[in-house]
Amino acid sequence: MAVSKRMIAKDKIKEEKPGEQDKQIIIEKLNETVTNLTSKLETAESKLKSTEDFYTERLNNLNDVLFSVDEEGVFTYINPAIENITGYTIEEVLGTHFTKHVHPDDICGLLEDIDRTVAGEHKPYMFRIVKKDGNISYVHTTSRPIIKDGEFKGINGLMVDIARLKKVEVRLKEERDRAQNYLDIVGVIILVIDTAGNIKLINKKGCEVFGCKECQLISSNWFDLAYSDELKEAWKKDYNNFILGKKPFKPYFEATIQTKNGERIFAWHNRCIKDEDGNITGVLASGNDITERKKAEQALVFAKLISENANRTKSQFLSNISHELRTPLNLIIGYSDLLHEDYVGATTREQKQYLEVIKRSGNRLLLLLNSMIEMSAVEEGNIELKLKEFSVPVIIKDIKHSTMPMAKKKQINLQFNLDDEVKTIKADKNKIKTVLYNLINNAIKFTPECGNINVNIMKEGKLLNVSVEDDGIGIEKENIDQLFHPFSQIDSSLNRKFEGAGLGLSIVKEFVQMHGGKVQVETEIDKGSKFSFIIPISDEEN
């Protein structure tokens, strides 16, 4: 029975055992599977290599440095860009501690930044590196910690060369400092405020005016700082209306502001600041302290009022003195003539000499009085030109008769040279005679005895040119302008040699200018002087 069971089992095994054909099929399937797996593996390896080559190529061509350091701070990976930044090759850097390449003064700060990075704070940091050639450069680094199984294993990071950026930053700082120096050296406030009126920039002068440091003034409100409580709200409203376009921009205005020294008046020159889209972003202003100038202007106005009042008083005085003095002076001169000519009885020789002194002194006083009244009228603009045509030779003859006795008394050779072309002119006859008389009288006064005076009258186109030339004492050039000031004398001492009130030449200048002409002086010490004037003759041919 047992034999039968074993035989049955053998037969069963025999039936289940594959034949040679089946083995071949299995082997072929296995080979096919292996082939497919090998192909897929090769494809995967090819893709992996392509990916690796792709990223390796890009990592190697990066201008920035990718790096890894372990928990000890030793470089475990770095890309070729390290050589462009530091001059060191990959081989020279791998295996070295990162602090070897950091500037000694920046190591402590960098370690603190790394501690914050390890703690999970993602913060970029900047430091200096020491290049292979010993030069210093700047880099900017961002990094993240490497954590595996909850343990810190190192740092991955990216390092960017910012040397060029740093140079630009240094240049910008230099330009900013230079611009700040320019702003600080000027003697006016330079100020920039934004649309809210907050100070964005203020120079040294501005800080001095308010007695504050720049850091205290920046971001503070300009209107709260500069204006009194009664005015600041009105200024804020006015400025806001300008920002909103409700009021026009004021390129210039004057305003009183509060300073450390109290209220001061400033003149403000303003310029509107706009962005690239044309929107207003604030105002640039320069303020100049004009307090003293304003005080001076007020003083001038006050002085003008006083002067005008004095002129009115002077006019009234001259008007009164004209009546009170002219009449008795004319009587003194007139009766002196009568006594001198023996109309009321014979006078002795000695008495005649006294009468001549009285007459001469009276005439001098009358001349002075007339000159003062005339000058006052000129200053007040009360004298008008009475233009009419008259004969020049006739008035020259009159002037010659009035001045020749004075010249003969000093034995001065007085010559009149009249151009034949000069016949008539259209002018104010009396004023022209006054001008000629004053110039000739002045020349006689300052010409020594036996001297020479030449009066030349000639025509130059449509102009009359008159000159009075002497060989007298002359005048210092720095004193020429003083000659034409009323009551001005070169020698102002009480015991001066030459008499006169100093009105003759000032009247000459005024009368010539009233005719549209001008006066000129040529002089040299001890060699004489030449006073000349030109006036228009007439539009008509003479």
C-alpha positions as CSV (number, residue, x, y, z in Angstrom):
1,M,0.0,0.0,0.0
2,A,2.9,2.2,0.9
3,V,4.6,1.5,-2.4
4,S,1.6,2.4,-4.3
5,K,1.5,5.8,-2.6
6,R,5.1,6.6,-3.4
7,M,4.6,5.6,-7.0
8,I,1.6,7.9,-7.2
9,A,3.7,10.8,-5.8
10,K,6.5,10.2,-8.2
11,D,4.1,10.2,-11.1
12,K,2.6,13.5,-9.9
13,I,6.0,15.1,-9.6
14,K,6.9,13.9,-13.0
15,E,3.8,15.5,-14.4
16,E,4.6,18.8,-12.7
17,K,8.3,19.1,-13.7
18,P,8.7,21.3,-16.8
19,G,10.1,20.1,-19.9
20,E,13.1,21.5,-21.9
21,Q,10.7,23.6,-24.0
22,D,9.3,25.3,-21.0
23,K,12.7,26.1,-19.6
24,Q,13.6,27.8,-22.8
25,I,10.5,30.0,-22.6
26,I,11.2,30.9,-19.0
27,I,14.9,31.8,-19.8
28,E,13.8,34.0,-22.7
29,K,11.3,35.8,-20.6
30,L,13.9,36.4,-17.9
31,N,16.4,37.7,-20.5
32,E,13.7,40.0,-21.9
33,T,13.0,41.3,-18.5
34,V,16.7,41.8,-17.8
35,T,17.1,43.6,-21.1
36,N,14.2,45.9,-20.4
37,L,15.5,46.7,-16.9
38,T,18.9,47.4,-18.3
39,S,17.5,49.7,-20.9
40,K,15.5,51.6,-18.4
41,L,18.4,51.8,-16.1
42,E,20.6,53.1,-18.8
43,T,17.9,55.6,-19.8
44,A,17.6,56.7,-16.1
45,E,21.4,57.0,-15.8
46,S,21.5,59.0,-19.0
47,K,18.8,61.4,-17.8
48,L,20.5,61.6,-14.4
49,K,23.8,62.4,-16.0
50,S,22.2,65.0,-18.3
51,T,20.5,66.6,-15.3
52,E,23.8,66.5,-13.4
53,D,25.6,68.0,-16.3
54,F,22.9,70.6,-16.7
55,Y,23.2,71.8,-13.2
56,T,26.9,71.3,-12.9
57,E,27.4,73.5,-16.0
58,R,25.2,76.2,-14.6
59,L,26.7,76.0,-11.2
60,N,30.2,76.2,-12.7
61,N,29.2,79.2,-14.8
62,L,27.6,81.2,-12.0
63,N,29.1,84.5,-11.2
64,D,28.1,84.1,-7.6
65,V,29.6,81.6,-5.2
66,L,27.5,78.6,-4.0
67,F,29.1,77.0,-0.9
68,S,28.5,74.5,1.9
69,V,30.3,74.3,5.2
70,D,29.9,71.5,7.8
71,E,29.1,72.0,11.5
72,E,32.7,72.9,12.2
73,G,32.7,75.7,9.6
74,V,34.9,73.8,7.1
75,F,34.1,74.2,3.4
76,T,32.7,70.9,1.9
77,Y,31.5,72.3,-1.4
78,I,32.2,75.5,-3.4
79,N,31.7,76.3,-7.1
80,P,34.4,77.7,-9.5
81,A,33.1,81.3,-9.0
82,I,35.2,81.5,-5.8
83,E,38.3,82.0,-7.9
84,N,36.8,85.1,-9.6
85,I,36.0,86.7,-6.3
86,T,38.9,85.7,-4.1
87,G,41.6,84.4,-6.4
88,Y,41.7,81.1,-4.7
89,T,40.9,77.8,-6.6
90,I,38.3,75.3,-5.4
91,E,41.1,73.0,-4.3
92,E,42.7,75.8,-2.2
93,V,39.4,76.5,-0.4
94,L,37.8,73.1,0.2
95,G,38.8,71.7,3.6
96,T,39.7,75.2,5.0
97,H,37.7,77.0,7.7
98,F,35.6,79.9,6.4
99,T,37.1,82.4,8.8
100,K,40.5,82.0,7.0
101,H,39.1,84.2,4.2
102,V,37.2,86.8,6.3
103,H,38.6,90.2,7.3
104,P,39.6,89.9,11.0
105,D,37.6,92.9,12.0
106,D,34.4,91.3,10.6
107,I,34.7,87.8,12.1
108,C,32.8,88.6,15.3
109,G,29.9,90.2,13.5
110,L,29.8,87.4,11.0
111,L,29.7,84.7,13.7
112,E,26.8,86.5,15.4
113,D,24.9,86.6,12.0
114,I,25.6,82.8,11.6
115,D,24.2,82.1,15.1
116,R,21.0,83.9,14.1
117,T,20.9,81.9,10.8
118,V,21.3,78.6,12.8
119,A,18.5,79.7,15.1
120,G,16.2,79.9,12.1
121,E,16.4,83.7,11.4
122,H,16.9,84.2,7.6
123,K,19.0,87.4,7.5
124,P,21.4,88.4,4.7
125,Y,24.7,89.8,5.9
126,M,27.6,91.7,4.5
127,F,31.3,91.4,5.3
128,R,34.8,91.9,3.9
129,I,37.0,89.2,2.6
130,V,40.7,89.0,2.1
131,K,41.6,88.0,-1.4
132,K,44.6,85.9,-2.3
133,D,46.5,88.9,-3.4
134,G,45.9,90.6,-0.1
135,N,43.3,93.1,-1.3
136,I,40.0,93.6,0.5
137,S,36.7,93.2,-1.2
138,Y,33.0,93.2,-0.1
139,V,30.6,90.3,-0.3
140,H,26.9,89.8,0.4
141,T,25.8,86.4,1.7
142,T,22.5,84.6,2.3
143,S,22.5,81.2,3.9
144,R,20.3,78.5,5.5
145,P,21.1,75.8,8.0
146,I,21.4,72.1,7.0
147,I,19.3,70.0,9.4
148,K,19.2,66.2,9.2
149,D,17.3,64.0,11.7
150,G,16.9,67.1,13.8
151,E,20.6,67.8,14.1
152,F,22.6,70.7,12.7
153,K,24.9,69.5,10.0
154,G,26.2,72.7,8.4
155,I,25.2,75.7,6.2
156,N,24.4,76.1,2.5
157,G,24.8,79.6,1.2
158,L,25.1,82.0,-1.7
159,M,27.9,84.6,-1.8
160,V,27.6,87.7,-4.1
161,D,30.5,90.0,-5.0
162,I,29.4,93.6,-4.2
163,A,32.8,95.3,-4.6
164,R,31.5,97.4,-7.6
165,L,28.3,98.2,-5.8
166,K,30.3,99.2,-2.8
167,K,32.5,101.5,-4.9
168,V,29.3,103.1,-6.3
169,E,28.0,103.4,-2.8
170,V,31.2,105.1,-1.6
171,R,31.1,107.5,-4.6
172,L,27.4,108.3,-3.9
173,K,28.3,109.0,-0.3
174,E,31.1,111.2,-1.4
175,E,28.8,113.1,-3.7
176,R,26.2,113.3,-1.0
177,D,28.7,114.6,1.5
178,R,30.0,117.1,-1.1
179,A,26.5,118.3,-1.8
180,Q,25.8,118.5,1.9
181,N,29.0,120.6,2.3
182,Y,27.7,122.9,-0.4
183,L,24.4,123.2,1.4
184,D,26.1,123.8,4.8
185,I,28.5,126.4,3.6
186,V,25.9,128.8,2.2
187,G,24.5,131.4,4.6
188,V,20.9,130.7,3.9
189,I,18.5,128.0,5.1
190,I,18.1,125.1,2.6
191,L,15.0,123.1,3.3
192,V,13.0,120.3,1.7
193,I,9.5,119.4,3.0
194,D,7.2,116.7,1.8
195,T,3.4,117.0,0.9
196,A,2.6,116.8,4.6
197,G,5.0,119.6,5.5
198,N,7.5,117.3,7.2
199,I,11.2,118.2,6.9
200,K,13.1,115.8,4.7
201,L,16.3,117.8,4.4
202,I,17.7,120.8,6.2
203,N,21.2,122.3,6.1
204,K,23.6,123.5,8.8
205,K,22.4,127.0,8.6
206,G,18.8,125.8,9.3
207,C,20.0,123.9,12.3
208,E,21.8,127.0,13.6
209,V,18.8,129.2,13.1
210,F,16.6,126.9,15.2
211,G,19.3,125.8,17.6
212,C,18.7,122.1,17.0
213,K,20.6,119.1,15.6
214,E,19.7,117.8,12.2
215,C,18.4,114.5,13.7
216,Q,16.0,116.5,15.8
217,L,14.6,118.4,12.9
218,I,14.3,115.7,10.3
219,S,10.7,114.4,10.1
220,S,9.4,117.2,12.3
221,N,6.6,119.4,10.9
222,W,8.0,122.6,9.4
223,F,4.9,124.7,10.2
224,D,4.8,123.5,13.8
225,L,8.5,124.4,14.1
226,A,8.7,127.7,12.3
227,Y,5.4,129.5,13.0
228,S,3.5,130.8,16.0
229,D,0.5,129.0,17.4
230,E,-1.7,131.8,15.9
231,L,-0.3,131.4,12.4
232,K,0.7,127.7,11.9
233,E,-2.8,126.4,11.2
234,A,-3.3,129.0,8.5
235,W,0.0,128.2,6.9
236,K,-0.8,124.4,7.0
237,K,-4.1,125.1,5.3
238,D,-2.5,127.3,2.7
239,Y,0.2,124.7,1.9
240,N,-2.4,121.9,1.7
241,N,-4.4,123.9,-0.7
242,F,-1.3,124.3,-2.9
243,I,-0.6,120.5,-2.8
244,L,-4.2,119.8,-3.8
245,G,-3.9,122.3,-6.7
246,K,-6.4,124.8,-5.1
247,K,-3.8,127.6,-4.8
248,P,-1.0,128.7,-7.2
249,F,2.6,128.0,-6.4
250,K,4.5,130.9,-4.8
251,P,8.1,131.1,-6.1
252,Y,8.8,133.9,-3.7
253,F,7.4,135.3,-0.5
254,E,8.4,136.9,2.8
255,A,7.4,135.6,6.2
256,T,8.2,136.0,9.9
257,I,9.3,132.7,11.6
258,Q,10.1,131.7,15.1
259,T,13.9,131.1,15.7
260,K,16.1,130.5,18.7
261,N,16.7,134.3,18.7
262,G,13.0,135.2,18.5
263,E,11.0,136.3,15.5
264,R,13.0,137.0,12.3
265,I,11.8,137.9,8.8
266,F,12.9,135.6,6.0
267,A,12.7,135.9,2.2
268,W,11.8,132.5,0.7
269,H,12.7,131.3,-2.8
270,N,10.8,128.1,-3.6
271,R,10.9,125.4,-6.2
272,C,8.2,122.7,-6.6
273,I,9.5,119.1,-6.5
274,K,7.7,116.6,-8.8
275,D,8.1,112.9,-9.5
276,E,8.5,111.4,-13.0
277,D,4.8,111.4,-13.4
278,G,4.5,115.0,-12.7
279,N,2.9,114.6,-9.2
280,I,4.0,117.1,-6.5
281,T,6.1,115.4,-3.9
282,G,7.2,118.5,-1.9
283,V,8.9,121.9,-2.0
284,L,12.6,122.9,-2.0
285,A,13.1,126.3,-0.4
286,S,16.0,128.6,0.5
287,G,15.4,131.2,3.2
288,N,17.5,134.4,3.7
289,D,17.2,136.4,6.9
290,I,16.2,139.9,5.8
291,T,15.3,141.3,9.2
292,E,18.1,143.9,9.3
293,R,17.3,144.9,5.7
294,K,13.7,145.4,6.6
295,K,14.7,147.5,9.6
296,A,16.9,149.5,7.3
297,E,14.1,150.0,4.8
298,Q,11.8,151.2,7.5
299,A,14.5,153.5,8.7
300,L,14.9,154.9,5.2
301,V,11.2,155.4,4.9
302,F,11.2,157.2,8.2
303,A,14.3,159.3,7.2
304,K,12.5,160.1,3.9
305,L,9.5,161.4,5.8
306,I,11.8,163.5,8.0
307,S,13.6,164.7,4.9
308,E,10.4,165.7,3.2
309,N,9.3,167.5,6.3
310,A,12.6,169.2,6.5
311,N,12.4,170.2,2.8
312,R,8.9,171.7,3.5
313,T,10.3,173.6,6.4
314,K,13.3,174.7,4.4
315,S,11.0,175.9,1.5
316,Q,8.9,177.8,4.0
317,F,12.1,179.3,5.5
318,L,13.5,180.3,2.2
319,S,10.2,181.8,1.1
320,N,10.2,183.9,4.3
321,I,13.8,184.8,4.1
322,S,13.4,185.8,0.4
323,H,11.0,188.5,1.5
324,E,12.7,189.4,4.8
325,L,16.3,189.6,3.4
326,R,16.1,190.5,-0.2
327,T,14.3,193.8,0.4
328,P,16.7,195.2,3.0
329,L,19.7,193.9,1.0
330,N,18.5,195.7,-2.1
331,L,18.0,198.8,0.0
332,I,21.5,198.5,1.4
333,I,23.0,198.0,-2.0
334,G,20.9,200.8,-3.6
335,Y,21.6,203.4,-0.9
336,S,25.3,202.5,-1.0
337,D,25.3,203.3,-4.7
338,L,23.6,206.6,-4.0
339,L,26.1,207.6,-1.3
340,H,29.0,206.4,-3.5
341,E,27.9,208.5,-6.4
342,D,27.4,211.7,-4.2
343,Y,23.7,212.0,-4.9
344,V,23.0,213.1,-1.3
345,G,26.2,215.1,-0.7
346,A,29.9,214.7,-1.2
347,T,31.7,211.7,0.4
348,T,35.3,211.5,1.2
349,R,37.7,209.0,-0.5
350,E,37.8,207.0,2.7
351,Q,34.0,206.9,2.9
352,K,33.8,205.7,-0.7
353,Q,36.1,202.8,0.2
354,Y,33.8,201.9,3.0
355,L,30.8,202.1,0.8
356,E,32.4,199.8,-1.8
357,V,33.0,197.2,1.0
358,I,29.3,197.6,2.0
359,K,28.1,197.2,-1.6
360,R,30.4,194.3,-2.4
361,S,29.3,192.4,0.8
362,G,25.7,193.2,0.0
363,N,26.0,191.8,-3.5
364,R,27.7,188.7,-2.2
365,L,24.9,188.1,0.3
366,L,22.3,188.7,-2.4
367,L,24.0,186.3,-4.8
368,L,24.1,183.6,-2.0
369,L,20.5,184.2,-1.2
370,N,19.4,183.9,-4.8
371,S,21.5,180.7,-5.3
372,M,19.9,179.1,-2.2
373,I,16.4,179.9,-3.3
374,E,17.2,178.7,-6.9
375,M,18.8,175.5,-5.6
376,S,15.8,174.8,-3.3
377,A,13.4,175.3,-6.3
378,V,15.5,172.9,-8.4
379,E,15.4,170.2,-5.7
380,E,11.7,170.5,-5.3
381,G,11.2,170.4,-9.1
382,N,9.5,173.8,-9.1
383,I,11.7,175.2,-11.8
384,E,10.5,174.9,-15.3
385,L,12.4,175.5,-18.5
386,K,11.3,178.5,-20.5
387,L,12.5,177.5,-24.0
388,K,12.7,180.2,-26.6
389,E,15.1,181.1,-29.4
390,F,17.7,183.7,-28.6
391,S,21.0,185.1,-29.9
392,V,24.1,183.5,-28.4
393,P,26.4,186.4,-29.3
394,V,24.1,188.7,-27.3
395,I,24.2,186.7,-24.1
396,I,28.0,186.2,-24.5
397,K,28.3,190.0,-24.7
398,D,26.3,190.4,-21.5
399,I,28.4,187.7,-19.7
400,K,31.6,189.4,-20.9
401,H,30.5,192.8,-19.4
402,S,29.6,191.1,-16.0
403,T,32.7,189.0,-15.7
404,M,35.4,191.2,-17.3
405,P,35.8,193.6,-14.3
406,M,36.4,190.7,-11.9
407,A,39.0,189.3,-14.3
408,K,40.8,192.7,-14.7
409,K,40.9,193.2,-11.0
410,K,43.2,190.0,-10.8
411,Q,44.9,191.0,-14.1
412,I,43.5,187.7,-15.7
413,N,43.5,187.5,-19.4
414,L,39.9,186.5,-20.1
415,Q,39.2,185.5,-23.7
416,F,35.9,184.6,-25.4
417,N,36.1,182.5,-28.6
418,L,32.7,182.2,-30.4
419,D,32.3,180.0,-33.4
420,D,30.9,181.9,-36.3
421,E,28.4,179.1,-36.9
422,V,26.8,179.7,-33.5
423,K,24.1,182.2,-33.9
424,T,20.8,181.3,-32.2
425,I,19.8,178.4,-30.0
426,K,16.5,177.3,-28.4
427,A,17.0,177.1,-24.6
428,D,16.2,178.8,-21.4
429,K,18.1,182.1,-21.8
430,N,18.4,183.0,-18.1
431,K,19.5,179.5,-17.1
432,I,22.2,179.4,-19.8
433,K,23.4,182.8,-18.6
434,T,23.5,181.5,-15.0
435,V,25.5,178.5,-16.1
436,L,28.1,180.6,-18.0
437,Y,28.4,183.1,-15.3
438,N,28.9,180.5,-12.6
439,L,31.6,178.6,-14.6
440,I,33.5,181.8,-15.5
441,N,33.2,183.2,-11.9
442,N,34.5,179.9,-10.6
443,A,37.5,180.0,-13.0
444,I,38.3,183.5,-12.0
445,K,38.1,182.6,-8.3
446,F,40.6,179.7,-8.6
447,T,43.0,181.3,-11.1
448,P,46.0,183.2,-9.7
449,E,46.7,186.8,-10.7
450,C,48.0,187.3,-14.3
451,G,46.5,183.9,-15.3
452,N,44.6,183.0,-18.4
453,I,41.0,181.9,-19.0
454,N,39.6,180.9,-22.3
455,V,35.8,180.5,-22.9
456,N,35.1,178.5,-26.1
457,I,31.6,178.3,-27.7
458,M,31.3,176.1,-30.7
459,K,28.8,174.1,-32.7
460,E,29.2,170.3,-33.0
461,G,26.4,169.0,-35.2
462,K,23.1,169.7,-33.4
463,L,25.0,170.3,-30.1
464,L,26.3,173.4,-28.5
465,N,29.7,172.8,-26.8
466,V,30.9,175.3,-24.3
467,S,34.1,175.1,-22.3
468,V,35.8,177.3,-19.7
469,E,39.5,176.5,-19.4
470,D,41.9,178.1,-16.9
471,D,45.5,177.6,-15.7
472,G,44.6,177.8,-12.0
473,I,45.2,175.5,-9.0
474,G,43.5,172.4,-10.4
475,I,41.6,169.8,-8.4
476,E,42.5,166.4,-7.1
477,K,40.7,163.7,-9.2
478,E,39.2,162.0,-6.1
479,N,37.5,165.4,-5.3
480,I,35.8,165.9,-8.6
481,D,32.5,164.3,-7.7
482,Q,32.3,166.4,-4.6
483,L,32.3,169.6,-6.7
484,F,28.7,169.2,-7.8
485,H,27.2,168.5,-4.4
486,P,25.2,171.4,-2.9
487,F,27.1,173.5,-0.2
488,S,30.2,171.4,-0.8
489,Q,33.7,172.9,-0.7
490,I,37.0,171.1,-1.4
491,D,38.5,173.2,1.4
492,S,35.9,173.2,4.1
493,S,38.0,174.8,6.8
494,L,36.8,178.0,8.4
495,N,39.8,179.9,7.3
496,R,39.8,178.7,3.7
497,K,41.3,180.9,1.1
498,F,38.5,180.9,-1.4
499,E,35.0,182.2,-0.5
500,G,31.7,180.7,-1.7
501,A,28.7,178.7,-0.5
502,G,29.4,175.8,-2.8
503,L,26.2,176.2,-4.8
504,G,27.5,177.5,-8.2
505,L,28.6,174.2,-9.7
506,S,25.6,172.2,-8.4
507,I,23.3,174.7,-10.1
508,V,25.4,174.4,-13.3
509,K,24.9,170.6,-13.3
510,E,21.2,170.8,-12.6
511,F,20.5,173.4,-15.3
512,V,22.6,171.6,-17.9
513,Q,20.8,168.3,-17.2
514,M,17.4,170.0,-17.4
515,H,18.4,170.9,-21.0
516,G,19.2,167.3,-21.7
517,G,23.0,167.9,-21.6
518,K,25.9,166.9,-19.5
519,V,28.9,168.5,-17.7
520,Q,32.5,167.3,-17.9
521,V,35.6,168.1,-16.0
522,E,39.3,167.8,-17.0
523,T,41.8,168.9,-14.3
524,E,45.4,168.6,-13.1
525,I,46.9,169.9,-10.0
526,D,48.8,173.2,-10.5
527,K,48.1,173.1,-14.2
528,G,44.5,174.2,-14.4
529,S,41.0,172.9,-15.1
530,K,38.6,172.7,-18.0
531,F,34.8,172.7,-17.3
532,S,32.7,172.0,-20.3
533,F,29.0,171.3,-21.1
534,I,27.1,170.3,-24.1
535,I,23.3,170.9,-24.8
536,P,21.1,170.3,-27.8
537,I,20.8,173.4,-30.0
538,S,17.6,172.9,-31.9
539,D,16.0,170.6,-34.4
540,E,16.1,173.5,-36.9
541,E,19.2,174.4,-38.8
542,N,20.9,177.6,-37.5
